[in-house]
Amino acid sequence: MTDSYSHAELNRETRIGGLGTEGTHSVALIDLSDYDTRKPEIAEELWQAATTLGLFQLSGHGIPLEQIEEAFTLSEAFFAQPAAAKEKTPLRPGTNAGWEFKSQVRPSTGTPDQKESYQITRPRMDGLWPDPAEIPGFREKMLAFEAANWGVAMKVLSCFALKLGFEEDLFTRAHDPASPEYQSTLRLIHYLPMENAKPEDFTGWRAGAHTDFDCLTLLHQKTGQGGLQVCPGHAAEEGAWTSVEPVTGVITCNIGDMLMRWSDDRLLSNPHRVRMPRKGEYLGPRYSIPFFAQANKDVVLQGPERKYPAITAGDYILDRIRANYDALRKMG
């Protein structure tokens, strides 16, 4: 088969769309409490997880459970709005800001993910916030939640900088939220309910197999709303998929392609997906909130061994966004 994408990461995705088998890999749960005094120990645990499964979970991260639950309540309120209200805040091409409905197509499946989402990217939100009269406090509370996730992400990335031999604040400087080049994103996701679905509707995916194109993803899930699965890269084409248990308050993290490239492939961005519910499982709507730590647009990505040509983070992300969303137009 001839590769059809300009990035190797995307061509890999085209080969991992099958059902696969059930995996049994262990997902590490890493405690970030007492971070300042335990940083070397935490860095070792993070490195071990990030160089094997590429996905791990965090406790002791410092974001209060009440703030996480509030973010989910606001997310549900946003998606409960009439379509006409959400259409006033549309996703703008190339910006990763605003609302979209079933418009993201994965190279692994060639079909739209069964979800809607709303992206918050700080410098690009003019005219994209919901009516404050309809959802009071949404803007302020979501920006505060975004900032809290940024803080956790920078702790994790600082540990990786330490292990890679970079200056420990390299990634923090590269993700400066005060810069107009900032492109990290908080994403609210609503997977469509399946209570009244037809049998054939269960043959697809809620989100097709993919790797993230950021540095680090922090994912908030709700207890009882499962479906997330991860597959180690070396087994991806055979498809041994391990389910990741969702627990409200526990953050699930995975390495993204940007950081894998930046680390000269030492840190692993492994495929993950969201499968359809099975008989006897919860069939209602599924909500999740990922934070994508993506280096500022003007930051140049290149690993210590210069394995890949230098590219700005802005050009890299733009290429990846185009590849995912342009696929929808190709289908037409």
C-alpha positions in Angstrom: 0.0 0.0 0.0 1.3 3.5 -0.9 1.5 6.0 1.9 -0.9 8.8 1.3 0.1 11.2 4.1 3.1 13.5 4.5 3.7 12.4 8.1 4.8 8.9 9.1 2.5 9.1 12.1 -0.6 9.4 9.9 0.4 6.6 7.6 0.8 4.4 10.6 -2.8 5.2 11.6 -4.2 3.9 8.3 -3.0 0.5 9.3 -4.6 0.2 12.8 -8.4 0.4 12.1 -9.3 -3.2 12.6 -11.1 -4.7 15.5 -8.0 -6.4 17.0 -7.9 -8.4 20.2 -8.1 -7.7 23.9 -4.8 -6.8 25.5 -3.8 -7.2 29.1 -1.2 -4.5 29.6 -0.9 -2.8 33.0 -1.6 0.9 33.2 0.7 2.6 35.7 -0.9 4.9 38.3 1.6 7.5 39.3 1.3 9.7 42.4 2.4 13.3 41.9 1.9 14.4 45.5 4.9 16.1 47.2 6.2 16.8 43.7 8.9 19.2 44.7 10.6 16.8 47.1 9.9 13.6 45.1 10.6 14.9 41.6 13.5 12.5 40.8 11.4 9.5 41.9 8.4 10.7 40.0 10.5 11.3 36.9 11.7 7.7 36.9 8.2 6.4 37.2 6.9 8.6 34.4 9.9 7.7 32.2 9.2 4.0 32.6 5.6 4.4 31.7 6.2 6.7 28.8 8.8 4.5 27.2 6.7 1.3 27.3 2.9 1.7 27.1 3.1 5.5 26.4 -0.1 5.9 28.6 -0.4 6.2 32.4 -2.6 7.7 35.0 -2.1 10.4 37.6 -3.3 10.8 41.2 -2.2 13.4 43.7 -2.1 16.0 40.8 -3.7 18.8 42.8 -6.8 19.6 40.8 -9.7 19.4 43.2 -12.4 16.8 42.5 -15.0 19.5 42.9 -13.4 21.5 40.0 -13.3 18.5 37.8 -16.9 17.7 38.5 -17.9 21.3 37.8 -16.1 21.2 34.5 -18.2 18.1 33.5 -21.4 19.8 34.6 -20.6 22.9 32.4 -19.6 20.6 29.5 -22.9 18.8 29.7 -24.7 22.2 29.8 -22.9 23.3 26.7 -23.8 20.2 24.7 -27.4 20.3 25.9 -27.9 23.6 24.1 -30.0 23.5 20.9 -27.9 23.0 17.7 -28.7 26.6 16.7 -27.0 27.9 19.8 -23.9 25.8 19.3 -23.7 26.7 15.6 -23.0 30.3 16.7 -19.6 29.1 18.0 -18.3 27.1 15.0 -14.9 25.5 14.7 -12.8 27.7 12.5 -10.6 26.0 10.0 -7.0 25.7 11.2 -7.7 27.3 14.6 -8.7 24.4 16.8 -11.2 26.6 18.5 -15.0 26.3 18.5 -17.7 23.6 18.1 -17.8 20.8 15.6 -20.2 17.9 15.1 -19.0 14.6 13.7 -16.4 16.3 11.5 -13.2 14.6 12.6 -12.3 11.6 10.4 -9.5 9.3 11.4 -7.1 7.8 8.8 -7.5 4.5 10.6 -11.2 4.3 9.7 -12.1 6.8 7.1 -15.3 7.5 8.9 -16.3 10.4 11.2 -16.0 9.9 15.0 -19.4 9.6 16.6 -19.1 12.7 18.8 -19.3 16.4 19.0 -16.7 18.6 20.6 -15.9 22.2 21.7 -12.3 23.4 21.6 -10.9 26.1 23.9 -7.6 27.6 22.7 -7.0 30.8 24.6 -5.8 33.3 21.9 -8.4 32.2 19.4 -11.7 32.5 21.3 -13.1 35.8 20.2 -16.8 35.3 19.4 -16.7 31.6 20.3 -17.9 31.6 23.9 -21.5 30.5 24.7 -24.0 33.1 25.8 -23.2 33.8 29.5 -26.9 34.2 30.1 -27.5 30.6 29.1 -24.5 29.1 30.9 -23.4 31.4 33.7 -19.7 31.3 34.6 -18.7 29.1 31.7 -15.9 31.2 30.3 -14.2 32.0 33.7 -14.5 28.5 35.1 -13.3 26.8 31.9 -10.3 29.1 31.6 -9.5 28.3 35.3 -9.8 24.6 34.6 -7.6 24.9 31.5 -4.9 26.7 33.6 -5.1 24.0 36.3 -4.5 21.3 33.6 -1.6 23.3 32.1 0.1 23.3 35.5 -0.1 19.5 35.8 1.1 19.0 32.3 4.1 21.2 32.9 5.1 19.2 36.0 5.0 16.0 33.9 6.9 17.6 31.0 9.5 19.0 33.3 10.3 15.5 34.4 10.7 14.4 30.8 13.0 17.4 30.1 15.1 16.2 33.1 15.4 12.7 31.7 16.1 13.9 28.1 18.9 16.2 29.2 17.1 19.4 28.4 16.8 22.4 30.7 14.1 21.5 33.2 11.9 24.5 32.2 12.3 24.0 28.5 8.8 22.7 27.9 7.3 25.2 30.3 8.8 28.0 28.3 7.7 26.3 25.1 4.0 26.3 26.3 3.8 29.9 27.5 0.1 30.7 27.9 0.8 34.5 27.8 2.1 34.3 24.3 -0.2 35.0 21.3 1.5 31.9 19.7 0.0 29.6 22.5 -1.9 26.7 21.0 -2.6 24.3 23.8 -6.2 23.3 23.8 -8.9 22.2 26.3 -11.5 20.1 24.5 -14.9 19.2 25.8 -16.2 16.0 24.1 -19.7 14.5 24.0 -20.0 11.0 22.5 -23.5 10.4 21.2 -25.8 8.1 23.3 -26.5 4.6 22.0 -29.8 3.6 23.8 -31.9 3.7 20.6 -29.1 2.7 18.2 -29.6 0.1 15.5 -27.4 -3.1 15.6 -25.4 -1.9 12.6 -24.5 1.4 14.5 -22.4 -0.7 17.0 -20.0 -1.9 14.3 -18.1 1.4 14.1 -16.1 3.4 16.7 -17.0 6.2 19.0 -13.4 7.5 18.1 -11.3 5.6 15.7 -7.8 4.4 16.5 -5.3 7.3 16.4 -2.3 8.9 18.1 -2.6 12.4 19.5 -0.5 15.1 17.7 0.4 17.1 20.8 3.2 16.8 23.4 1.1 15.4 26.2 -2.6 14.7 26.7 -4.3 14.9 30.1 -7.7 13.2 29.9 -10.5 13.5 32.4 -13.1 10.7 32.3 -16.2 9.9 34.3 -16.6 6.7 36.4 -18.8 4.2 34.5 -18.3 5.8 31.1 -15.7 3.5 29.6 -14.5 2.6 26.2 -11.0 4.0 26.0 -8.4 1.5 24.9 -4.7 1.7 24.2 -2.3 -0.5 22.1 1.5 -0.6 22.3 3.1 0.6 19.1 5.0 -2.6 18.5 1.7 -4.5 18.5 -0.5 -1.9 16.8 -0.9 -3.6 13.5 -1.8 -6.9 15.2 -4.2 -4.9 17.5 -3.8 -6.0 21.1 -6.0 -3.4 22.8 -6.0 -2.8 26.6 -9.0 -1.1 28.2 -8.3 1.9 30.5 -10.7 2.1 33.4 -12.2 5.6 33.8 -12.3 7.0 37.4 -13.5 10.5 38.0 -10.6 12.5 39.5 -7.9 10.3 38.1 -6.1 11.8 35.1 -5.2 9.5 32.2 -2.2 10.8 30.2 -0.6 9.8 27.0 2.4 10.9 25.0 1.7 12.7 21.7 3.5 12.6 18.4 5.0 16.0 18.9 6.8 14.9 22.0 7.8 11.5 20.4 9.4 13.5 17.6 11.0 16.0 20.0 12.5 13.1 22.1 13.9 11.3 18.9 11.3 8.5 19.5 12.4 7.7 23.0 9.0 8.6 24.4 6.2 6.7 22.8 3.0 8.0 21.2 0.9 4.8 21.0 -2.5 4.4 19.4 -5.7 4.6 21.3 -9.4 4.6 20.5 -12.8 4.7 22.1 -14.8 1.5 21.3 -18.6 1.2 21.2 -20.3 -0.1 24.3 -21.1 -3.8 24.4 -24.2 -5.7 25.5 -24.9 -5.1 29.2 -22.7 -2.0 29.3 -23.7 1.7 29.8 -25.4 3.0 26.7 -25.9 6.6 27.6 -23.9 9.7 26.5 -20.2 9.6 27.2 -18.3 12.8 28.3 -14.6 13.4 28.5 -12.4 16.4 28.8 -8.8 16.2 27.4 -6.2 19.0 27.7 -3.7 18.9 24.8 -0.3 20.4 25.7 1.0 21.7 22.3 4.1 23.8 22.1 3.6 27.4 21.0 3.5 27.9 17.3 6.9 29.6 17.0 8.7 26.9 19.0 11.1 24.8 16.9 10.9 21.1 17.4 14.1 19.1 17.2 15.4 16.3 19.4 18.8 16.1 21.1 20.0 13.7 18.4 18.4 15.6 15.5 16.7 12.5 14.2 14.1 14.5 12.3 14.3 17.8 10.4 13.5 20.9 12.5 9.9 22.1 12.1 7.9 24.7 14.0 5.2 23.5 16.3 2.7 25.7 14.4 3.4 24.0 11.1 3.4 20.6 12.6 0.0 21.0 14.3 -1.5 22.7 11.2 -0.5 19.8 9.0 -2.1 17.3 11.5 -5.3 19.3 11.8 -5.7 19.5 8.0 -5.1 15.8 7.5 -7.8 14.9 10.0 -10.5 17.4 9.0 -9.8 17.5 5.3 -10.5 13.8 5.1 -14.2 14.6 5.6 -14.3 16.7 2.5 -12.5 13.9 0.5 -15.3 11.5 1.5 -17.8 13.8 -0.2 
